[in-house]
Structures are given as structure tokens and as C-alpha cells.
Amino acid sequence: MGSPLQDRSRAFGALILATGIPALVGAGLPGTDVTASITGLRSAKGQILACMTARPDAFPGCTNDPAARRLVVPATTAAPLNFGQVPEGRYAIALIHDENGNGRLDKRLMIPREGFGFSKDAPVMMGPPRFDSAAFPVGAQTEHLTIRMRYLL
């Protein structure tokens, strides 16, 4: 046991050490930058609705995922979609070209009337792709994807 002054010095030293180590090893950093470019837009009308999720049960609409990243950008923009800093993990992105600006994917007889796209150009069969088909890893390196917009009607 030391004097009260020595005890306070040790406590102060421990506090400095505890707050300094995370900065040195990178703990507490917000994550890695994720961006995406869109190809194949058929018009500059409306807006692009984008969502990125790490939860398979929330894909493709990002429903019930409070941690999902959602973006709404004008379809006229040529700038990449910037999802910001995200933690390491597996994510999937879904896009809608909302040409009439009503905030949803319009359909006719269950067939999408507006454009859609998915990360990894995931194949579309009788409905949207599964999360695993569109999922991509996010690690320590910046992640940039190119997503092709598709139109059925």
C-alpha cells in the first residue's frame, strides 16, 4: 500500500493508459467507407432509393432493421452513393429507381414497372434475390461497388 498521493498517481496513470490504448490500436473507429455507383439508369426522372443491411431477414427492403443505411438521391446525380463508415461484416444493397417519386417500387401484375438493382448483380428469379446472393464483405479496405439497374417493363 502506498500513500494517497501514490494511489492517485497510479489511478491517473491507469486512466491515461485506458483512454490512450484504444486510439493506438484503432478501437472505436467508426468503420470502413462503403460507396456504390449505378449503371444502366434509363432516365434521370425521380429518385434512387437505396438500402444497405447486414441482416438477411431484412433484405431487400431493410424492414425491421434500425441499423440499415438508407439513402434517397436524385436520379440525375452521377455521384456515387455514399453509405458512410460501416463496421466490418457482410452487407447487401438493394436499389430502386423510383421514377415517379412516390417512395416505392411500382408494379403491374406483380412485375416491377420501375428499375431495381442489387449488389453483386445478384440474379433475380421469381422475386428478389436472397441475401447470400447479394452479400459482400466489408473489411478494413474501402469498399466500392458498381450496381446495374434493371428494368422489366
C-alpha positions as YAML, in Angstrom:
chain: A
units: angstrom
residues:
- id: 1
  name: MET
  ca: [0.00, 0.00, 0.00]
- id: 2
  name: GLY
  ca: [1.30, 3.41, -0.91]
- id: 3
  name: SER
  ca: [0.50, 6.91, 0.17]
- id: 4
  name: PRO
  ca: [-2.69, 8.64, -1.01]
- id: 5
  name: LEU
  ca: [-0.57, 10.63, -3.48]
- id: 6
  name: GLN
  ca: [0.92, 7.43, -4.95]
- id: 7
  name: ASP
  ca: [-2.55, 5.85, -5.19]
- id: 8
  name: ARG
  ca: [-3.90, 8.90, -7.06]
- id: 9
  name: SER
  ca: [-0.88, 8.85, -9.37]
- id: 10
  name: ARG
  ca: [-1.48, 5.17, -10.16]
- id: 11
  name: ALA
  ca: [-5.19, 5.82, -10.78]
- id: 12
  name: PHE
  ca: [-4.34, 8.73, -13.07]
- id: 13
  name: GLY
  ca: [-1.77, 6.61, -14.91]
- id: 14
  name: ALA
  ca: [-4.32, 3.81, -15.35]
- id: 15
  name: LEU
  ca: [-6.86, 6.30, -16.69]
- id: 16
  name: ILE
  ca: [-4.36, 7.68, -19.21]
- id: 17
  name: LEU
  ca: [-3.40, 4.16, -20.24]
- id: 18
  name: ALA
  ca: [-7.03, 3.04, -20.57]
- id: 19
  name: THR
  ca: [-8.04, 6.02, -22.69]
- id: 20
  name: GLY
  ca: [-4.88, 6.05, -24.81]
- id: 21
  name: ILE
  ca: [-4.70, 2.38, -25.85]
- id: 22
  name: PRO
  ca: [-7.94, 2.29, -27.89]
- id: 23
  name: ALA
  ca: [-6.69, 5.18, -30.02]
- id: 24
  name: LEU
  ca: [-3.40, 3.40, -30.62]
- id: 25
  name: VAL
  ca: [-4.92, 0.07, -31.68]
- id: 26
  name: GLY
  ca: [-7.78, 1.57, -33.70]
- id: 27
  name: ALA
  ca: [-10.62, 0.58, -31.39]
- id: 28
  name: GLY
  ca: [-13.59, 2.88, -31.51]
- id: 29
  name: LEU
  ca: [-13.10, 3.78, -35.18]
- id: 30
  name: PRO
  ca: [-16.46, 4.05, -36.96]
- id: 31
  name: GLY
  ca: [-15.67, 1.52, -39.70]
- id: 32
  name: THR
  ca: [-14.92, 1.38, -43.40]
- id: 33
  name: ASP
  ca: [-16.29, 3.62, -46.15]
- id: 34
  name: VAL
  ca: [-18.81, 1.92, -48.48]
- id: 35
  name: THR
  ca: [-19.84, 3.55, -51.77]
- id: 36
  name: ALA
  ca: [-21.68, 2.37, -54.88]
- id: 37
  name: SER
  ca: [-22.01, 3.63, -58.45]
- id: 38
  name: ILE
  ca: [-25.12, 2.99, -60.52]
- id: 39
  name: THR
  ca: [-25.08, 1.96, -64.17]
- id: 40
  name: GLY
  ca: [-27.94, 1.48, -66.61]
- id: 41
  name: LEU
  ca: [-30.37, 4.20, -65.49]
- id: 42
  name: ARG
  ca: [-32.92, 4.59, -68.28]
- id: 43
  name: SER
  ca: [-33.84, 8.15, -67.32]
- id: 44
  name: ALA
  ca: [-32.96, 10.98, -64.97]
- id: 45
  name: LYS
  ca: [-36.54, 11.14, -63.66]
- id: 46
  name: GLY
  ca: [-37.37, 10.67, -59.99]
- id: 47
  name: GLN
  ca: [-35.05, 9.38, -57.33]
- id: 48
  name: ILE
  ca: [-32.92, 6.42, -56.32]
- id: 49
  name: LEU
  ca: [-33.96, 4.63, -53.14]
- id: 50
  name: ALA
  ca: [-31.08, 2.66, -51.65]
- id: 51
  name: CYS
  ca: [-30.78, 0.48, -48.61]
- id: 52
  name: MET
  ca: [-27.90, -1.49, -47.16]
- id: 53
  name: THR
  ca: [-28.37, -4.09, -44.43]
- id: 54
  name: ALA
  ca: [-26.35, -6.75, -42.65]
- id: 55
  name: ARG
  ca: [-29.46, -8.74, -41.71]
- id: 56
  name: PRO
  ca: [-30.65, -11.47, -44.11]
- id: 57
  name: ASP
  ca: [-34.18, -11.27, -42.66]
- id: 58
  name: ALA
  ca: [-34.37, -7.54, -43.51]
- id: 59
  name: PHE
  ca: [-33.23, -7.81, -47.14]
- id: 60
  name: PRO
  ca: [-34.13, -6.38, -49.65]
- id: 61
  name: GLY
  ca: [-36.35, -3.70, -48.12]
- id: 62
  name: CYS
  ca: [-34.35, -3.11, -44.93]
- id: 63
  name: THR
  ca: [-37.56, -3.65, -42.99]
- id: 64
  name: ASN
  ca: [-37.25, -4.03, -39.23]
- id: 65
  name: ASP
  ca: [-33.53, -3.17, -39.28]
- id: 66
  name: PRO
  ca: [-32.90, 0.05, -37.36]
- id: 67
  name: ALA
  ca: [-29.18, -0.21, -38.23]
- id: 68
  name: ALA
  ca: [-29.84, -0.31, -42.01]
- id: 69
  name: ARG
  ca: [-28.38, 2.52, -44.07]
- id: 70
  name: ARG
  ca: [-30.97, 4.20, -46.29]
- id: 71
  name: LEU
  ca: [-30.31, 6.81, -48.97]
- id: 72
  name: VAL
  ca: [-32.59, 8.81, -51.24]
- id: 73
  name: VAL
  ca: [-30.79, 10.69, -54.02]
- id: 74
  name: PRO
  ca: [-31.98, 12.37, -57.22]
- id: 75
  name: ALA
  ca: [-31.73, 10.08, -60.24]
- id: 76
  name: THR
  ca: [-29.93, 12.91, -62.05]
- id: 77
  name: THR
  ca: [-26.86, 12.63, -59.85]
- id: 78
  name: ALA
  ca: [-23.78, 10.95, -61.24]
- id: 79
  name: ALA
  ca: [-22.09, 10.90, -57.84]
- id: 80
  name: PRO
  ca: [-21.67, 7.54, -56.12]
- id: 81
  name: LEU
  ca: [-23.99, 6.55, -53.31]
- id: 82
  name: ASN
  ca: [-22.12, 7.04, -50.05]
- id: 83
  name: PHE
  ca: [-23.24, 4.78, -47.22]
- id: 84
  name: GLY
  ca: [-20.58, 6.22, -44.91]
- id: 85
  name: GLN
  ca: [-18.48, 4.35, -42.40]
- id: 86
  name: VAL
  ca: [-19.81, 0.88, -41.57]
- id: 87
  name: PRO
  ca: [-18.44, -1.79, -39.23]
- id: 88
  name: GLU
  ca: [-16.83, -4.92, -40.64]
- id: 89
  name: GLY
  ca: [-19.28, -7.62, -41.67]
- id: 90
  name: ARG
  ca: [-21.40, -8.86, -44.58]
- id: 91
  name: TYR
  ca: [-23.86, -6.48, -46.21]
- id: 92
  name: ALA
  ca: [-26.25, -6.43, -49.16]
- id: 93
  name: ILE
  ca: [-27.54, -3.41, -51.06]
- id: 94
  name: ALA
  ca: [-30.88, -3.03, -52.85]
- id: 95
  name: LEU
  ca: [-31.75, -0.11, -55.16]
- id: 96
  name: ILE
  ca: [-34.99, 1.14, -56.68]
- id: 97
  name: HIS
  ca: [-35.25, 3.72, -59.45]
- id: 98
  name: ASP
  ca: [-38.39, 5.44, -58.19]
- id: 99
  name: GLU
  ca: [-39.14, 7.30, -61.42]
- id: 100
  name: ASN
  ca: [-42.41, 8.86, -60.27]
- id: 101
  name: GLY
  ca: [-41.09, 9.82, -56.81]
- id: 102
  name: ASN
  ca: [-43.80, 8.08, -54.79]
- id: 103
  name: GLY
  ca: [-41.31, 6.36, -52.46]
- id: 104
  name: ARG
  ca: [-41.95, 2.76, -53.51]
- id: 105
  name: LEU
  ca: [-41.45, 0.24, -56.31]
- id: 106
  name: ASP
  ca: [-44.47, 0.32, -58.60]
- id: 107
  name: LYS
  ca: [-45.64, -2.99, -60.07]
- id: 108
  name: ARG
  ca: [-48.09, -4.20, -62.70]
- id: 109
  name: LEU
  ca: [-49.39, -7.73, -62.17]
- id: 110
  name: MET
  ca: [-46.54, -8.38, -59.70]
- id: 111
  name: ILE
  ca: [-43.90, -7.29, -62.27]
- id: 112
  name: PRO
  ca: [-41.82, -4.21, -61.34]
- id: 113
  name: ARG
  ca: [-42.59, -1.19, -63.56]
- id: 114
  name: GLU
  ca: [-39.55, 0.70, -62.25]
- id: 115
  name: GLY
  ca: [-35.88, -0.18, -62.13]
- id: 116
  name: PHE
  ca: [-34.15, -2.18, -59.44]
- id: 117
  name: GLY
  ca: [-30.64, -3.39, -58.71]
- id: 118
  name: PHE
  ca: [-28.71, -5.42, -56.17]
- id: 119
  name: SER
  ca: [-25.13, -5.65, -55.00]
- id: 120
  name: LYS
  ca: [-23.03, -8.32, -56.72]
- id: 121
  name: ASP
  ca: [-25.55, -8.13, -59.59]
- id: 122
  name: ALA
  ca: [-27.47, -10.82, -57.73]
- id: 123
  name: PRO
  ca: [-29.73, -12.84, -60.04]
- id: 124
  name: VAL
  ca: [-33.47, -12.24, -59.95]
- id: 125
  name: MET
  ca: [-35.77, -15.19, -60.49]
- id: 126
  name: MET
  ca: [-39.35, -15.24, -59.28]
- id: 127
  name: GLY
  ca: [-38.81, -12.39, -56.85]
- id: 128
  name: PRO
  ca: [-35.87, -10.58, -55.29]
- id: 129
  name: PRO
  ca: [-32.59, -12.40, -54.69]
- id: 130
  name: ARG
  ca: [-31.65, -13.91, -51.38]
- id: 131
  name: PHE
  ca: [-29.31, -12.01, -49.07]
- id: 132
  name: ASP
  ca: [-26.48, -14.51, -49.65]
- id: 133
  name: SER
  ca: [-26.57, -13.86, -53.40]
- id: 134
  name: ALA
  ca: [-26.13, -10.11, -52.92]
- id: 135
  name: ALA
  ca: [-23.91, -10.10, -49.81]
- id: 136
  name: PHE
  ca: [-20.41, -8.68, -49.96]
- id: 137
  name: PRO
  ca: [-17.76, -8.47, -47.24]
- id: 138
  name: VAL
  ca: [-16.69, -5.21, -45.65]
- id: 139
  name: GLY
  ca: [-13.27, -5.32, -44.06]
- id: 140
  name: ALA
  ca: [-10.51, -2.83, -43.44]
- id: 141
  name: GLN
  ca: [-10.35, -1.54, -47.05]
- id: 142
  name: THR
  ca: [-12.75, 0.99, -48.57]
- id: 143
  name: GLU
  ca: [-15.46, -0.87, -50.49]
- id: 144
  name: HIS
  ca: [-16.76, 0.48, -53.82]
- id: 145
  name: LEU
  ca: [-19.39, -1.43, -55.78]
- id: 146
  name: THR
  ca: [-20.99, -0.95, -59.16]
- id: 147
  name: ILE
  ca: [-24.69, -1.82, -59.25]
- id: 148
  name: ARG
  ca: [-26.52, -2.32, -62.54]
- id: 149
  name: MET
  ca: [-30.09, -1.06, -62.71]
- id: 150
  name: ARG
  ca: [-32.53, -3.47, -64.42]
- id: 151
  name: TYR
  ca: [-35.93, -2.83, -65.94]
- id: 152
  name: LEU
  ca: [-38.54, -5.46, -66.83]
- id: 153
  name: LEU
  ca: [-41.27, -3.19, -68.27]
...
